[in-house]
Amino acid sequence: MKRLTIIILACISMLCIATVALAVAPAPKDPVEMKFPADGNKYAPIMFVHHDRHLAVEGSCATCHHKWDGASAVTGCSVEGCHSDVSKENKKNPESYDSAFHSRTAPNSCVNCHTVTLKADPASKAPKKCNDCHTKKNG
């Protein structure tokens, strides 16, 4: 009973937040190409889609785009003052580009969000393994 109450409250919260998020700014309809700036062309770009599950995230767009003011254009993650450190030696630092997506503890990283989602719903289609998102570049 307690679990059901928590699930219902979470769903209601997500619906309220999604309503606000959709009223704030429209997300891109086309996939956004995301490419690690220093990968040496080892991997193909990730074609990120802002689908309904991403748009329903608590805190809306600002959860992932945490430096966004809600009005100006959204910039890439590797801009100065956000996650501009692309070095391998600092990849665990919160300011690193790698950490923006792969931190297991940051509330706005892909890996942490997918881990939380999969714990709550093991049947979720959230990517589970590295190669669910990252594919080797052909040729």
ABEGO torsion letter per residue (X at the ends): XAAAAAAAAAAAAAAAAAAAAAAABBBBABBBBBBBAAAGGABBBBBBBBBAAAAABBGEAAAABAABAGABBBBBAABBGBBABABAAAAABAABAAAAAABAABAABAAAAAAAAAAABAABABBABAAAABBBBBX
